[in-house]
């Protein structure tokens, strides 16, 4: 078991005072058998008029913040500590009927999984891409197939940090052969869904163990990956940016059907669009007694 601490700060700066409207944050990790929140502290500048928490449709803990005064600097600072139990190797304990692909999900699970199986980007070229390394009319071990898909993205695409908001479509990622962690997660989800799997988007943090080996991609900011539902194993983590299978070094914060539903911080303000000077994000993930995993990102 490892104890992680995460220090996540987002700062907006404006030319002149603006009135912030409601902001929504997805910063609080999901408690589960493999990770347990120990402490959390949220500091917002200027002092908000109201802070409240809700659970969204996916069961994520969402923080809603309202303001009553104008400001030139809007800052959100989150500090959390959590226990994390890593899976060092994938442990696919798959129900007999699902050990080979293709298979059909059980009838009692299918209604709940249907929304996660439905493709969101048909005609995006994902089928042609999959055909390069997956033979659709041949039965293959389910775990092997999913790991092949994960590795195909990790080894076949270039990671490139992008400051602009949003997520590339799978066709844009396939055309450019590069993207961010969010883009790669969406591409894997669409590939898995086209093969009949249920897939969902995950937002959170990745620990980058500088002192233990090569630097992982996606550190220094929030991270994204996906989960695939495997009968007998449940929702299994796949990080196609780094080729990780399982939860090793991944801190899960929120899950959703699409990337747009799992934005770490969103909101607006009353004022002219050109008043915004930029946004700065820093994320520092470290183990207790260990070294930090890298930090600053300038997202202007």
C-alpha distance (Angstrom), angle and dihedral (degrees) to the residues before:
residue distance angle dihedral
X1 . . .
X2 3.79 . .
X3 3.81 129.8 .
X4 3.80 111.8 -141.7
X5 3.78 127.9 -168.4
X6 3.80 120.3 -159.3
X7 3.81 124.0 -164.4
X8 3.82 109.8 -170.6
X9 3.81 121.4 178.3
X10 3.80 129.1 177.4
X11 3.81 120.1 -175.5
X12 3.81 127.6 -173.3
X13 3.81 120.1 -166.0
X14 3.80 127.9 -163.2
X15 3.81 135.7 -167.8
X16 3.78 91.9 -125.3
X17 3.80 135.0 3.0
X18 3.81 114.4 -63.3
X19 3.81 131.3 -176.7
X20 3.80 111.2 -114.2
X21 3.77 116.0 -141.7
X22 3.79 124.6 -154.1
X23 3.80 115.1 -42.9
X24 3.78 124.9 -160.7
X25 3.81 123.0 -151.5
X26 3.78 132.2 -165.2
X27 3.81 99.7 -169.2
X28 3.82 105.8 119.9
X29 3.85 113.0 95.1
X30 3.78 120.6 -125.3
X31 3.81 111.7 -106.5
X32 3.80 113.1 -129.6
X33 3.79 142.8 141.5
X34 3.82 91.0 -77.1
X35 3.81 99.3 43.7
X36 3.80 132.6 29.7
X37 3.79 126.9 -172.7
X38 3.81 112.8 -125.8
X39 3.81 103.8 175.3
X40 3.78 137.5 -3.3
X41 3.79 134.4 -175.7
X42 3.79 128.3 -177.5
X43 3.81 122.5 -167.1
X44 3.81 120.6 -175.0
X45 3.82 126.0 -171.3
X46 3.00 122.4 -125.6
X47 3.79 98.3 32.8
X48 3.80 107.3 -96.9
X49 3.79 123.8 -125.1
X50 3.80 90.6 -133.6
X51 3.79 138.9 2.0
X52 3.78 121.6 -168.5
X53 3.79 138.1 164.0
X54 3.79 130.7 -137.9
X55 3.80 137.8 170.5
X56 3.79 112.9 -119.0
X57 3.81 126.7 -143.8
X58 3.83 90.3 -80.1
X59 3.80 94.8 50.1
X60 3.82 93.8 -105.7
X61 3.81 118.2 146.7
X62 3.82 106.7 -116.8
X63 3.81 125.0 -170.4
X64 3.82 118.3 -147.5
X65 3.81 118.0 -160.9
X66 3.82 126.6 -170.4
X67 3.81 126.5 -170.6
X68 3.81 136.1 -152.7
X69 3.81 103.5 -172.7
X70 3.77 139.4 58.2
X71 3.78 121.5 -110.9
X72 3.80 143.4 176.2
X73 3.81 92.7 -149.0
X74 3.79 124.0 46.4
X75 3.81 114.3 -173.1
X76 3.81 133.8 -179.6
X77 3.80 117.9 -171.3
X78 3.80 121.9 -176.9
X79 3.81 125.6 -176.9
X80 3.80 120.3 -176.6
X81 3.81 137.6 171.2
X82 3.77 122.5 -161.3
X83 3.78 143.0 168.6
X84 3.79 113.3 -119.7
X85 3.80 128.0 -167.5
X86 3.81 109.5 -161.7
X87 3.78 129.5 -148.7
X88 3.79 103.8 -139.9
X89 3.80 94.0 -169.1
X90 3.81 132.1 21.5
X91 3.80 111.6 -95.5
X92 3.79 106.9 -161.2
X93 3.80 106.1 -171.2
X94 3.76 96.2 172.9
X95 3.78 128.1 -177.9
X96 3.80 112.2 -107.8
X97 3.81 94.0 -112.0
X98 3.82 92.1 54.3
X99 3.80 101.8 42.5
X100 3.81 91.5 99.5
X101 3.78 126.4 45.0
X102 2.98 131.7 -97.6
X103 3.79 100.1 49.7
X104 3.81 137.5 143.3
X105 3.80 122.9 -116.9
X106 3.81 116.7 -117.5
X107 3.80 114.5 -84.9
X108 3.81 93.6 -120.0
X109 3.84 91.6 54.5
X110 3.78 98.9 39.4
X111 3.85 97.8 80.5
X112 3.81 90.6 55.4
X113 3.80 93.8 44.3
X114 3.81 97.3 44.3
X115 3.80 95.8 92.2
X116 3.81 90.3 51.6
X117 3.82 92.9 49.5
X118 3.80 95.6 51.0
X119 3.79 113.0 100.8
X120 3.79 116.5 -122.3
X121 3.82 98.5 -168.6
X122 3.82 109.3 41.2
X123 3.78 115.3 174.3
X124 3.81 92.1 27.4
X125 3.80 95.5 124.7
X126 3.80 93.6 -103.3
X127 3.81 91.5 123.9
X128 3.80 92.8 55.2
X129 3.81 90.4 47.2
X130 3.82 92.4 50.2
X131 3.81 90.8 49.5
X132 3.81 89.0 66.3
X133 3.81 92.2 69.4
X134 3.82 107.5 8.3
X135 3.79 122.9 68.0
X136 3.78 103.3 -152.9
X137 3.82 98.1 -160.4
X138 3.82 94.3 52.4
X139 3.80 124.0 84.1
X140 3.81 113.4 -122.1
X141 3.81 134.7 178.1
X142 3.80 106.5 -88.2
X143 3.81 96.5 -133.7
X144 3.79 92.4 47.3
X145 3.80 91.3 50.5
X146 3.80 93.6 52.3
X147 3.80 93.0 46.7
X148 3.81 89.3 50.0
X149 3.80 90.0 53.9
X150 3.81 91.3 48.2
X151 3.81 93.1 48.8
X152 3.81 92.9 45.6
X153 3.80 89.8 63.1
X154 3.81 95.9 39.8
X155 3.80 92.3 51.2
X156 3.81 101.7 31.1
X157 3.83 102.7 48.4
X158 3.81 134.4 58.0
X159 3.79 120.7 -125.8
X160 3.80 112.6 -129.5
X161 3.79 123.4 174.0
X162 3.80 112.6 -129.3
X163 3.80 124.5 -164.1
X164 3.81 96.1 -162.1
X165 3.79 117.4 97.1
X166 3.77 124.6 -110.1
X167 3.79 138.0 41.7
X168 3.78 127.7 -80.8
X169 3.78 117.8 -117.4
X170 3.81 114.8 -113.1
X171 3.81 89.9 -108.1
X172 3.83 90.8 55.3
X173 3.80 91.1 50.1
X174 3.80 92.2 47.6
X175 3.80 91.7 48.6
X176 3.81 96.1 48.0
X177 3.84 95.6 35.4
X178 3.80 88.5 -142.6
X179 3.77 140.6 78.9
X180 3.78 148.9 130.1
X181 3.79 129.0 -75.0
X182 3.82 90.4 -90.9
X183 3.80 90.8 53.9
X184 3.80 92.9 49.2
X185 3.81 92.4 47.1
X186 3.81 90.8 52.6
X187 3.81 92.0 47.2
X188 3.80 91.4 52.5
X189 3.80 91.3 46.5
X190 3.77 91.8 52.4
X191 3.81 91.3 45.9
X192 3.80 91.8 49.8
X193 3.80 92.3 46.0
X194 3.79 91.3 51.4
X195 3.82 86.5 57.0
X196 3.81 91.3 52.1
X197 3.81 99.3 -99.0
X198 3.80 125.5 134.8
X199 3.82 109.4 -120.9
X200 3.78 135.3 178.4
X201 3.81 137.1 -174.0
X202 3.81 122.8 -110.0
X203 3.80 128.1 -161.2
X204 3.78 123.6 -168.2
X205 3.79 141.4 96.5
X206 3.80 136.9 -56.5
X207 3.79 123.4 -145.2
X208 3.80 110.9 -135.1
X209 3.83 107.7 -155.4
X210 3.82 98.4 -153.8
X211 3.74 92.7 172.3
X212 3.80 93.8 51.0
X213 3.80 103.2 48.9
X214 3.81 147.2 -50.5
X215 3.79 117.9 -6.4
X216 3.79 112.9 -97.9
X217 3.78 120.9 -131.7
X218 3.78 120.4 -109.9
X219 3.81 97.2 37.5
X220 3.78 121.0 134.7
X221 3.80 93.3 44.3
X222 3.76 138.5 43.3
X223 3.79 113.3 -60.3
X224 3.80 134.4 -143.3
X225 3.79 135.7 -157.3
X226 3.81 136.4 145.2
X227 3.79 143.1 -110.7
X228 3.81 126.8 -137.1
X229 3.79 120.8 -157.3
X230 3.81 109.9 -124.7
X231 3.83 116.8 -179.6
X232 3.79 108.4 -117.1
X233 3.82 93.5 17.9
X234 3.80 99.5 51.5
X235 3.80 120.8 -154.2
X236 3.82 105.5 0.5
X237 3.83 120.9 -162.2
X238 3.81 118.4 -122.2
X239 3.81 120.5 -179.7
X240 3.83 105.6 -171.1
X241 3.81 91.3 -179.7
X242 3.80 91.5 66.9
X243 3.80 102.0 16.5
X244 3.83 91.6 -114.5
X245 3.81 119.6 156.7
X246 3.80 114.0 -168.1
X247 3.79 128.7 16.5
X248 3.82 98.9 -64.1
X249 3.84 108.6 145.4
X250 3.83 90.8 -10.6
X251 3.81 120.0 121.5
X252 3.80 109.7 -160.8
X253 3.81 116.2 -144.9
X254 3.81 107.5 158.9
X255 3.80 140.7 1.9
X256 3.79 128.1 -157.5
X257 3.78 143.9 161.2
X258 3.83 92.9 -111.9
X259 3.83 135.4 20.0
X260 3.81 90.5 -114.6
X261 3.81 89.3 64.0
X262 3.81 93.9 55.4
X263 3.80 105.4 52.7
X264 3.84 109.0 150.0
X265 3.81 94.7 -141.7
X266 3.78 129.6 8.7
X267 3.79 136.5 162.1
X268 3.79 145.3 117.3
X269 3.79 142.1 -127.9
X270 3.79 140.6 -143.1
X271 3.80 108.2 -109.0
X272 3.78 144.7 72.2
X273 3.81 116.8 -47.6
X274 3.80 92.0 -125.4
X275 3.81 92.3 57.9
X276 3.82 91.5 83.3
X277 3.80 112.4 98.5
X278 3.78 95.6 -175.2
X279 3.77 147.6 -75.5
X280 3.80 127.7 -98.4
X281 3.79 123.1 -161.7
X282 3.80 127.0 -170.9
X283 3.77 124.7 -179.6
X284 3.80 122.4 -177.7
X285 3.81 117.9 -174.6
X286 3.79 119.0 -178.9
X287 3.77 141.8 155.6
X288 3.78 119.8 -116.1
X289 3.78 106.6 -91.3
X290 3.81 89.8 10.6
X291 3.76 137.8 97.9
X292 3.82 125.1 -86.9
X293 3.76 119.4 -97.0
X294 3.79 99.5 -129.8
X295 3.69 128.3 -72.4
X296 3.73 138.5 -165.0
X297 3.76 127.9 80.8
X298 3.80 123.0 174.8
X299 3.79 105.7 -150.8
X300 3.77 100.7 176.9
